[in-house]
Amino acid sequence: MLQTFLPLFMMTFGICLFIVLMQFLWRYIDDMVGKGFGILVLAEMFFYAALFLVPMALPLAILLASLMTFGNLGERLELLAMKSAGISLIHIMRPLIITLAFVSVGAFFFQNYVMPVVQVKLYTLLFSMRQKSPELEIPEGTFYKEITGFNVYVKEKVPKTGLLKDMMIYDYSQGFNNARVIVADSGRLKTSADKMFLVLSLFNGESFENLKSQSKTSSVQKAVPYRRETFKTKDILIEFDANFNRTDESLMQNQYMGKNLHDLQTSIDSMTVKLDSIKNEQAAHIYKLSYKQSYNKAPETAKKKVDDGDKEKEKENIFEDYKVSSGNIVLNFDSLYNESRPSEKVNMLKRARNRAENIRTDNFFKAATVGDEAYKVRKHLSEWHKKFTLSFACMIFFFIGAPLGAIIRKGGLGMPVVLSVILFIFYYIVDNIGIKMARDGVWEVWQGMWLSSAVLTPLGIFLTYKAAKDSVILNADTYINALKNIVGKRQGRKIEKKEVVIYTPDYASLKPRIQQLSSDCQKYINNHKRWINYIHFWKSGGKDIEAEKLANEMEYLVEELSNSDQNLVLNKLMDYPVIGGYNSMNLRLKGKTGIIIGIILPVGIPVYLLAVYQRKLLLSDIKMIKKTSDEMLGIIN
């Protein structure tokens, strides 16, 4: 098993890693093209990217390799030979289970110790590559804007001499209000030796520059002065860092992506304490500013303070609206507002509105602060759970791929690749949904991170159980025959004349039973119609006992008469329809359960309509039984 599995696993892992690496390349190609990176820098980036994409390629490779391994064994009948020798499917899978258990443990240590280093170096390198200025390649006939503060137009370039003809340069490095326009017959552009400056050498041209900034010094002068310069040669020095400068990795190391399991747990604990303290402080502040405030002042004291003022008599009436309860003053705001003058009312409303807007803005700011801290905690928790999900996904994909290959029994790169891609796309979509739900705080972090595992684990258990029981769950003929039975297109009977007949039919004793079958069929046709009572159908669970008795009696007569040596009898037996297990839906639901399902109209009505359609086919079959029975009596007579 290992000799069969390991070469396929190495091949599929290489293919899957190459595919996801190409996808990564197309995603970041804009940050690499046209910047003059060396081979060593690109090789380093690809190396880190390959390690970074191992968690994506590994589960897919295990799924594809296990599916191809057991598909090849099933296609070559080697799996059948092992089972015939008394070896169960689980026993056949045991060497690979042990091997992949070690792979899963290795995947955990890779996620915990290697991935933090790889992610820090990869993201740091990508950030540095984005910051690097592009190589200068000025096109013909269009304005080039990649030089900061300058817009350069070149009508024609001479590749052999590097000469740029008919140049127009807009210099707005000092601002748009102080722009400078330079027109030159020709020029050259080169980089300084240290790659920190661009040297623009111009020949035979003019420059125009307004002096608006100088005109501000004079309040009398209204016209804007400008300067016009004619030159034969002119050199312009432009700051342009063309070097590749690496960003310090310490910035990324402090992020969640650069921490192992222990560091993540430590950060989560400290960040949770910080988040809780912020929430408690803000909650206390909000409660303090709420409108429910108690003034623990005795009314006499409050009244005395008012009487000491200059407006005792005017404000004495206001305190008549105060209600004293348990020593606390309850303010009647409506009364206070109504007693005020119109101008005071306007001021009150303005102050109230301004205060409400200030509180709203302050609360939004505080909510954003709490949201940012909670987001950081969720990112750390997501990374913590990700250390384990890869190892679990490897085992799940094996227990999906191996049983699936044993069931479909198709090897090679055809069917296994199609099924693997479909299953992996489903896993990828579910996993991304869970990660986004966890990241945005819609679900708990552990729920989102383990969503894909929770969805695929039942599928792996189900497929393993079906494969161990030699189920035909993925056999297309099974579903085609079931569909034919539903729509009424099924195979007819095939009865051949037996070479040796031990017991010949007793026609005398079978004639009364054939007559009784014909009579019972006629009664059934008279008493039953196509349409069924909806309530009665669900109360009986979809079963039709009378039709089952007719089918059983017909099968008994066919079995007895198949021992006949008369060709006419044998040929006529093939006219009997096959209605066993087809006469109705046979839902096996009775009583309250069936009525409850029938009440659920979106579910009950389609099933009922299908049963009505089958009842039509059943009545047609029973008519055929009666007709065939009558003709059989004539042949026997």
C-alpha positions in Angstrom: 0.0 0.0 0.0 2.8 2.4 0.8 4.6 1.6 -2.5 1.4 2.4 -4.3 0.4 5.5 -2.3 3.7 7.4 -1.6 4.7 8.0 -5.3 1.2 9.2 -6.1 1.2 11.4 -3.1 4.5 13.0 -4.0 3.4 13.6 -7.6 0.0 15.1 -6.7 1.6 17.3 -4.0 4.0 18.7 -6.5 1.2 19.3 -9.1 -1.1 20.9 -6.5 1.7 23.1 -5.1 2.6 24.2 -8.6 -1.0 25.1 -9.4 -1.5 27.2 -6.3 1.9 28.8 -6.8 0.9 30.0 -10.2 -2.3 31.4 -8.8 -0.2 33.2 -6.2 2.1 34.5 -9.0 -0.8 36.0 -11.0 -2.2 37.6 -7.9 1.1 39.5 -7.1 2.5 39.9 -10.6 1.8 43.6 -10.7 4.1 44.1 -7.7 7.0 42.4 -9.5 6.9 43.3 -13.2 8.9 46.2 -14.4 11.0 46.8 -11.2 14.2 45.1 -12.2 14.4 42.5 -9.4 17.3 40.1 -9.5 17.1 36.3 -9.8 18.0 35.8 -6.2 15.2 38.1 -4.9 12.6 36.4 -7.2 13.9 32.9 -6.2 13.6 33.9 -2.5 10.1 35.1 -3.0 9.0 31.9 -4.8 10.6 29.8 -2.1 8.7 31.5 0.7 5.5 31.5 -1.4 5.9 27.7 -1.9 6.2 27.1 1.8 3.4 29.5 2.5 1.0 27.6 0.2 1.8 24.1 1.6 -1.3 24.2 3.9 -3.5 24.7 0.8 -1.8 22.1 -1.4 -1.4 19.3 1.2 -5.1 18.4 1.9 -5.8 18.5 -1.9 -2.8 16.2 -2.6 -3.9 13.8 0.1 -7.4 13.7 -1.3 -6.3 13.2 -4.9 -3.6 10.6 -4.0 -5.9 8.5 -1.8 -8.7 8.6 -4.4 -6.3 7.5 -7.2 -4.7 4.8 -5.1 -7.9 3.1 -4.1 -9.4 3.8 -7.5 -6.5 2.0 -9.2 -6.8 -0.9 -6.8 -10.5 -1.2 -7.5 -10.1 -0.9 -11.3 -7.5 -3.6 -11.4 -9.6 -5.8 -9.1 -6.8 -5.9 -6.5 -9.2 -4.5 -3.9 -11.7 -7.2 -4.7 -9.0 -9.8 -4.3 -8.0 -8.5 -0.9 -11.6 -8.5 0.3 -12.1 -12.0 -1.1 -9.1 -13.1 1.1 -11.0 -11.8 4.2 -9.1 -8.5 4.5 -11.5 -5.6 5.4 -11.3 -2.2 3.9 -10.2 -0.6 7.3 -7.4 -3.2 7.5 -6.3 -2.3 4.0 -6.3 1.4 4.9 -4.4 0.9 8.1 -0.9 1.5 6.7 -2.0 4.7 5.1 -3.9 5.8 8.2 -0.7 5.4 10.3 1.4 7.2 7.6 -1.0 10.1 7.4 -1.2 10.4 11.2 2.5 11.2 11.1 1.9 13.6 8.2 -0.8 15.3 10.3 1.5 15.7 13.3 4.2 17.0 11.0 1.7 19.5 9.5 0.9 20.8 13.1 4.6 21.4 13.8 5.0 23.0 10.4 2.1 25.4 11.1 3.4 26.2 14.6 7.1 26.7 14.0 7.7 27.1 10.3 4.7 29.1 9.1 5.2 32.1 11.4 8.8 32.5 10.1 7.7 32.0 6.5 4.8 34.4 6.8 6.9 37.2 8.3 9.6 36.8 5.6 7.1 36.5 2.8 4.9 39.5 3.7 8.0 41.6 4.5 9.5 40.8 1.1 6.2 41.5 -0.7 5.9 44.9 1.2 9.5 45.8 0.2 8.8 44.8 -3.4 5.7 47.0 -3.5 7.7 50.0 -2.1 10.4 49.7 -4.8 10.2 52.2 -7.6 9.6 50.8 -11.1 12.4 50.7 -13.6 12.2 53.8 -15.9 10.9 52.9 -19.3 9.4 56.0 -20.8 6.9 55.2 -23.6 6.6 57.1 -26.8 3.7 59.5 -27.5 2.2 59.4 -24.0 2.8 61.2 -20.7 4.8 59.2 -18.2 3.7 59.7 -14.5 5.9 57.3 -12.6 8.4 59.9 -11.6 7.1 61.6 -8.5 6.4 65.3 -9.1 7.0 65.2 -12.8 5.1 64.4 -16.0 7.3 63.6 -19.0 6.3 63.4 -22.7 8.6 62.0 -25.3 7.6 62.0 -29.0 10.4 59.7 -30.3 13.2 57.5 -28.8 16.4 56.5 -30.5 17.3 53.0 -29.0 20.9 52.9 -30.2 22.0 56.3 -28.7 19.3 56.5 -25.9 18.3 59.9 -27.1 14.8 61.2 -26.3 13.4 63.7 -28.9 10.8 66.4 -28.6 10.5 66.3 -24.9 7.9 68.2 -22.8 8.2 68.1 -19.0 5.7 69.4 -16.4 7.5 69.9 -13.1 5.0 70.3 -10.2 7.3 69.1 -7.5 6.8 72.5 -5.8 3.0 72.3 -6.1 0.6 72.9 -8.9 0.5 76.6 -8.3 4.2 76.8 -8.8 4.4 74.5 -11.8 7.3 74.7 -14.3 7.1 73.7 -18.0 10.2 72.7 -19.9 10.3 72.1 -23.6 13.5 70.6 -25.2 14.6 69.5 -28.6 16.2 66.3 -27.1 17.5 64.9 -23.9 18.8 61.8 -22.0 17.7 60.2 -18.8 20.0 58.2 -16.6 20.4 57.1 -13.0 23.1 58.2 -10.6 25.7 55.8 -9.5 24.1 55.3 -6.1 20.6 54.9 -7.7 19.3 57.7 -5.4 18.8 60.3 -8.1 17.8 60.7 -11.7 19.9 62.9 -14.0 17.8 64.5 -16.8 20.1 66.1 -19.4 18.2 68.5 -21.8 19.5 70.1 -25.0 18.2 73.2 -26.9 15.1 74.2 -25.0 13.1 76.7 -23.0 11.6 76.6 -19.5 8.6 78.7 -18.2 8.0 79.2 -14.5 5.6 81.5 -12.7 6.7 83.2 -9.5 3.3 83.2 -7.7 4.9 82.5 -4.4 7.1 85.6 -4.7 4.2 87.8 -5.7 2.5 87.3 -2.3 5.2 89.4 -0.6 3.9 92.5 -2.3 0.4 93.6 -1.6 0.4 96.2 -4.3 1.5 94.1 -7.3 -1.5 92.2 -8.8 0.2 90.6 -11.8 1.9 87.3 -11.3 5.5 87.4 -12.3 7.1 84.6 -14.3 10.5 83.6 -15.6 11.4 82.4 -19.1 14.7 80.7 -19.7 16.4 79.6 -22.9 19.2 77.1 -22.7 21.5 74.9 -24.8 22.2 72.4 -22.1 20.5 71.9 -18.8 20.8 69.2 -16.1 18.0 68.5 -13.7 18.6 66.4 -10.6 15.5 64.5 -9.4 15.2 62.4 -6.2 14.4 58.9 -7.2 15.3 55.9 -5.0 15.7 53.0 -7.4 17.4 50.7 -4.9 15.6 47.6 -3.4 15.4 48.3 0.4 14.2 45.5 2.6 11.7 46.5 5.3 12.5 45.6 8.9 10.9 42.2 9.9 10.2 43.3 13.5 7.0 45.0 12.3 5.6 41.7 11.0 6.9 39.6 13.9 4.7 41.5 16.3 1.6 40.7 14.3 -0.5 37.5 14.7 1.0 35.9 11.6 4.5 35.8 13.2 3.6 34.1 16.4 3.5 30.4 17.4 1.0 28.7 19.7 2.6 29.9 22.9 3.0 33.5 21.8 -0.5 33.6 20.4 -2.0 32.4 23.7 0.1 34.9 25.7 -1.1 37.7 23.4 -4.7 36.6 23.5 -4.7 36.6 27.3 -3.2 40.1 27.6 -5.4 41.5 24.8 -8.5 40.0 26.4 -7.7 41.7 29.7 -7.1 45.0 27.9 -10.3 44.7 26.0 -12.3 43.9 29.1 -10.9 46.9 30.9 -11.8 49.2 28.0 -15.3 47.8 27.9 -15.8 48.2 31.7 -14.4 51.8 31.7 -16.6 52.8 28.8 -19.6 51.2 30.2 -19.1 53.1 33.5 -18.7 56.3 31.6 -21.9 55.8 29.6 -23.9 54.9 32.7 -22.5 58.0 34.4 -23.7 60.2 31.5 -27.1 58.6 31.2 -30.3 60.6 31.8 -31.1 58.5 35.0 -29.2 60.5 37.6 -30.1 60.8 41.2 -29.6 64.1 43.1 -29.2 63.2 46.7 -29.9 66.7 48.0 -32.6 67.5 50.4 -35.2 69.9 48.9 -34.7 72.4 51.7 -31.0 72.7 50.9 -31.7 73.1 47.2 -34.3 75.7 47.9 -32.0 77.6 50.2 -29.4 77.8 47.5 -31.9 79.2 45.1 -33.3 81.7 47.7 -29.8 83.1 48.2 -29.7 84.2 44.6 -31.2 87.3 43.0 -34.2 85.6 41.4 -35.7 83.9 44.5 -39.3 84.7 43.6 -39.0 83.7 40.0 -37.4 80.3 40.7 -39.4 79.5 43.8 -42.3 78.5 41.6 -40.2 76.0 39.7 -39.6 74.0 42.9 -43.3 73.5 43.3 -43.1 71.0 40.4 -40.4 69.0 42.2 -41.6 65.7 43.7 -39.7 64.5 46.8 -39.5 60.7 47.1 -37.2 59.0 49.6 -35.1 62.0 50.0 -34.3 62.3 46.3 -35.4 65.1 44.0 -37.3 64.0 40.9 -37.2 66.7 38.3 -40.2 67.4 36.1 -38.4 68.4 32.8 -41.6 69.3 30.9 -42.6 71.8 33.6 -39.2 73.4 33.6 -39.2 73.7 29.9 -42.7 75.1 29.7 -41.9 77.8 32.3 -39.0 79.1 30.3 -39.2 82.0 27.8 -39.2 81.2 24.0 -35.6 82.4 23.6 -34.6 80.1 26.5 -36.4 77.2 24.9 -34.5 77.7 21.7 -31.2 77.8 23.6 -32.2 74.7 25.5 -33.0 72.8 22.4 -29.8 73.8 20.7 -27.7 72.8 23.7 -29.6 69.5 23.9 -29.0 68.8 20.3 -25.3 69.7 20.4 -24.8 67.6 23.5 -26.6 64.6 21.9 -24.5 64.9 18.8 -21.3 65.1 20.9 -22.3 62.1 22.9 -23.1 60.2 19.6 -19.8 61.1 18.1 -17.9 60.1 21.2 -19.8 56.8 21.5 -19.0 56.0 17.8 -15.4 56.7 18.5 -15.4 54.4 21.5 -17.2 51.7 19.7 -14.6 51.9 16.9 -11.9 51.5 19.6 -13.5 48.5 21.1 -14.1 47.0 17.6 -10.5 47.4 16.6 -9.3 45.7 19.8 -11.9 42.9 19.4 -10.8 42.4 15.8 -7.2 41.9 16.9 -8.3 39.3 19.4 -10.3 37.5 16.8 -7.4 37.5 14.4 -5.1 36.0 17.0 -7.8 33.4 17.9 -8.2 32.5 14.3 -4.5 31.9 13.9 -4.5 29.8 17.0 -7.2 27.5 15.7 -5.5 27.4 12.3 -2.6 25.5 13.8 -4.9 22.5 14.3 -7.3 22.7 11.4 -4.7 21.7 8.8 -3.8 18.5 10.6 -7.5 17.6 11.0 -8.3 18.4 7.3 -5.5 16.0 6.2 -7.2 13.1 8.0 -10.6 14.1 6.8 -9.6 14.3 3.2 -8.0 10.8 3.4 -11.2 9.3 4.9 -13.1 10.9 2.0 -10.7 10.1 -0.8 -9.9 6.4 0.1 -13.5 5.2 0.5 -14.6 7.2 -2.5 -11.9 5.6 -4.7 -13.0 2.2 -3.4 -16.6 2.9 -4.3 -16.1 4.4 -7.8 -13.2 2.0 -8.8 -11.8 4.4 -11.3 -8.1 5.2 -11.4 -5.9 7.5 -13.4 -6.2 11.3 -13.7 -9.8 11.4 -15.1 -12.6 10.9 -12.6 -10.4 11.2 -9.5 -9.2 14.7 -10.5 -12.8 15.9 -11.3 -14.1 14.6 -7.9 -11.1 16.0 -6.0 -11.5 19.4 -7.5 -15.2 19.5 -6.8 -14.7 18.4 -3.2 -11.8 20.8 -2.6 -13.7 23.8 -4.1 -16.6 23.0 -1.8 -14.2 22.7 1.2 -12.5 26.0 0.2 -15.8 27.9 -0.1 -17.1 26.6 3.3 -13.7 27.3 4.9 -13.6 30.9 3.7 -17.2 31.5 4.8 -16.3 30.3 8.3 -13.1 32.3 8.4 -14.9 35.5 7.4 -17.7 34.9 9.9 -15.1 34.4 12.6 -13.1 37.4 11.5 -16.1 39.8 11.4 -17.4 38.6 14.8 -20.7 37.1 13.3 -19.9 33.7 14.9 -17.6 32.6 17.6 -14.1 32.2 16.4 -14.0 28.4 17.0 -17.3 27.9 15.2 -16.0 29.7 12.0 -12.6 28.1 12.0 -13.9 24.5 12.5 -16.9 25.0 10.1 -15.3 23.2 7.2 -14.2 20.3 9.4 -17.6 20.0 10.9 -19.2 19.8 7.5 -16.8 17.3 5.9 -16.4 15.0 8.9 -19.9 13.4 8.5 -19.2 13.0 4.8 -16.0 11.1 5.6 -17.7 8.8 8.2 -20.6 8.1 5.8 -18.3 7.3 2.8 -16.1 5.1 5.0 -19.1 3.2 6.3 -20.6 2.7 2.8 -17.3 1.6 1.4 -16.7 -0.9 4.2 -20.2 -2.3 3.5 -19.6 -2.5 -0.3 -22.4 -0.1 -1.0 -23.4 0.9 -4.5 -24.1 4.5 -3.5 -22.1 6.0 -6.4 -23.2 3.4 -8.9 -24.9 5.3 -11.7 -27.1 2.2 -12.7 -28.7 2.2 -9.2 -30.0 5.8 -9.6 -31.0 5.3 -13.2 -33.1 2.2 -12.3 -34.6 4.1 -9.4 -35.5 7.0 -11.7 -37.0 4.6 -14.2 -39.2 3.1 -11.5 -40.5 6.5 -10.5 -41.4 7.5 -14.0 -42.7 4.1 -14.9 -40.0 3.0 -17.4 -38.7 -0.3 -16.1 -37.5 -3.5 -17.6 -40.0 -6.3 -18.4 -39.8 -9.9 -17.3 -37.4 -12.3 -18.8 -38.5 -16.0 -18.5 -36.6 -18.7 -20.3 -37.5 -22.3 -20.7 -35.8 -24.5 -18.1 -33.7 -27.4 -19.4 -34.7 -29.7 -16.5 -38.1 -29.3 -14.9 -38.4 -31.1 -11.5 -42.0 -30.2 -10.7 -44.4 -29.4 -13.5 -47.2 -26.9 -12.7 -50.5 -28.2 -11.4 -52.8 -26.4 -13.9 -56.0 -27.6 -12.2 -55.1 -26.1 -8.9 -53.6 -22.9 -10.4 -56.7 -22.1 -12.5 -58.9 -21.0 -9.6 -56.1 -18.8 -8.2 -55.7 -17.2 -11.6 -59.4 -16.6 -11.8 -59.4 -15.1 -8.3 -56.4 -12.8 -9.2 -58.4 -11.5 -12.2 -61.4 -11.0 -10.1 -59.5 -9.2 -7.4 -57.9 -6.9 -10.0 -61.3 -5.9 -11.3 -62.5 -5.1 -7.8 -59.4 -3.0 -7.2 -59.9 -1.1 -10.4 -63.6 -0.4 -9.5 -62.9 0.7 -5.9 -59.8 2.8 -6.5 -59.3 5.8 -8.6 -56.2 7.8 -9.6 -56.7 10.6 -7.1 -56.1 9.7 -3.4 -57.6 11.4 -0.4 -54.8 13.7 0.9 -55.4 13.1 4.6 -55.9 9.3 4.1 -52.7 9.1 2.1 -50.6 10.6 4.8 -52.5 8.8 7.6 -51.7 5.5 6.0 -48.1 6.4 5.3 -48.5 6.0 1.6 -48.9 2.2 1.8 -51.4 0.3 -0.3 -52.0 -3.2 1.3 -54.4 -4.4 -1.4 -52.0 -3.7 -4.2 -49.2 -5.4 -2.3 -51.4 -8.6 -1.9 -52.1 -8.5 -5.7 -48.4 -8.2 -6.5 -47.5 -11.0 -4.1 -50.1 -13.3 -5.6 -49.0 -12.5 -9.2 -45.4 -13.3 -8.3 -46.4 -16.6 -6.8 -48.3 -17.6 -10.0 -45.4 -16.5 -12.2 -43.0 -18.6 -10.1 -45.2 -21.7 -10.4 -46.0 -21.4 -14.1 -42.3 -20.7 -15.0 -41.7 -24.5 -14.5 -44.0 -25.1 -17.5 -42.6 -26.7 -20.7 -45.1 -24.9 -22.9 -43.7 -22.0 -24.9 -47.1 -20.2 -25.0 -47.4 -20.2 -21.2 -43.8 -19.0 -20.8 -44.3 -16.2 -23.4 -47.5 -15.1 -21.8 -45.8 -14.9 -18.3 -43.5 -12.2 -19.7 -46.6 -10.0 -20.1 -47.1 -9.7 -16.4 -45.7 -6.3 -15.2 -43.2 -5.9 -12.4 -44.9 -3.9 -9.6 -43.1 -5.1 -6.5 -41.9 -2.1 -4.5 -43.4 0.2 -7.1 -47.1 0.3 -6.3 -46.9 3.4 -4.1 -44.5 5.7 -2.3 -44.4 3.3 0.7 -43.1 6.0 3.0 -43.5 3.8 6.1 -45.1 6.7 8.0 -48.2 6.2 9.9 -50.6 8.1 12.2 -49.5 11.4 13.6 -46.1 11.5 11.9 -47.6 11.2 8.4 -50.2 13.8 9.1 -47.6 16.2 10.5 -45.5 15.8 7.3 -48.6 16.2 5.2 -49.5 19.5 7.0 -46.1 20.9 5.9 -47.4 21.9 2.5 -44.1 22.7 0.7 -42.9 19.2 1.5 -46.2 17.3 1.5 -47.7 18.5 -1.8 -44.9 17.4 -4.2 -44.8 14.0 -2.5 -48.5 13.6 -2.8 -48.5 14.6 -6.5 -45.8 12.1 -7.2 -47.9 9.4 -5.4 -50.9 10.4 -7.6 -48.8 9.9 -10.7 -47.6 6.5 -9.5 -51.2 5.6 -8.7 -52.0 6.2 -12.4 -49.2 3.8 -13.4 -50.3 1.3 -10.8 -53.9 1.2 -12.1 -52.5 0.6 -15.6 -50.4 -2.3 -14.3 -53.3 -3.9 -12.5 -55.4 -3.7 -15.7 -52.5 -5.4 -17.5 -52.5 -8.2 -14.8 -56.2 -8.8 -15.3 -55.9 -8.9 -19.1 -52.9 -11.3 -18.9 -54.6 -13.5 -16.4 -57.7 -13.9 -18.6 -55.5 -14.7 -21.6 -53.5 -17.2 -19.5 -56.7 -19.0 -18.5 -57.5 -19.4 -22.2 -54.1 -20.8 -22.9 -54.3 -23.3 -20.0 -57.8 -24.4 -21.1 
